[in-house]
Amino acid sequence: MFTGIIESTGIVNKISRQGTNRTFWIESALSGELKVDQSLSHSGVCLTVEDLFPGLHQVTAIEETLRKTNLSDWAPGRLVNLERCMQMNARLDGHIVQGHVDTTAICTKRKEIPGSWEFRFEFPGRFSNLVIEKGSISLNGISLTVFDVKKKNFSVAIIPYTYENTNIREIQAGSSVNLEFDLIGKYVARMTHH
């Protein structure tokens, strides 16, 4: 379980394939604080730390994860948002994020305005009942508030701190991002459709 408040970023150092799986070596300042078998959010995707090396940690994504996320697009040099799982005695500054990505979205517009940035994203319409005006969403693992919600798209506003300390700064029109919809909203939607 995560909060969507990004602790650090890392860089994809190396990628290998074994069958349908992909193994990623991530270089980050956080790697030295991790332990094997720990859950870690990688741009919104919960992956288990499998091995540690000086300044690096290793994780593997299976076919299901690669299919539902943008990890299949990752290449060496990719900037990745990192967050360790939340501690039960800490404040929940973002919202409840599982690290279980529901789908990807495509950035359709990026606009710099004085003091902030606005991004517009298009997502599959079958998820439209899970996105509400001023609701929470996890975008590449970042807890954000959505606005100007339509059936298949929404916008987010990014403050300078988030822009400078996450990989949102690398998102351009056409970029694919990982989306996880609000957990409570998913349960409510399920209960009201049965």
Helices and strands as residue ranges (DSSP letters): E 8-18, E 21-28, G 31-33, E 39-42, E 45-48, E 51-53, E 56-61, H 63-68, G 71-73, E 79-84, E 103-113, E 116-122, G 125-130, E 136-139, E 142-147, E 153-158, H 160-165, G 167-170, E 176-181, H 183-192
